[in-house]
Amino acid sequence: MRGEIDYEAINHDCMIARKHCCQSYIHICRSPYNDSECMLTPERSVEIQTTIGADIMMQLDDVVDATHTDPERFEQARHRTVRWLDRCIRAHKRC
């Protein structure tokens, strides 16, 4: 359905395009609306989900390919995901 945001696909895209993921945001290569580049932060994600009246909200997470072999990368992703969760919770309380 047009207008829906597929957060699982967004996370998958970020896993593939790792260079676009940084500490404070996930850079999505293409907007689902007009094919332009856009930036999605944990706060913006909560804002969008609140605006569309989501019954179940999902946080952003740093996804690591299961075949990755560097334990440090998994640890980095775990810490980043928890920080993003904290930011999502704070943003949700402000909505």
Phi, psi and omega in degrees: 000133180296138179099343177279149178248126181265094184292330176297317178293322178299313179299320179296316178300321181290327177296319180289318183258058186308326183298342181270356183262129178225186186302318191254349181204167171249125180266113180269133184294320185224135173286139178288351184264314185225013176066014178273164175286145178213164180240133180240120176259165174304320181294318179294323178301313178296319179301314180297313182295324177293317181299319182276000177073038182300133175282327177235124181253144181242139174279163171279146176221157179267104185270133177247134177304132183298341180272359179296144185248355182270110180300329179297324179294321177294319179295317178300315180296320180298313180294317179297317180299318179294319177298318178295323177299314178302318179293322178296318180297315179297318180295321180295322178294333179279340183286000000 
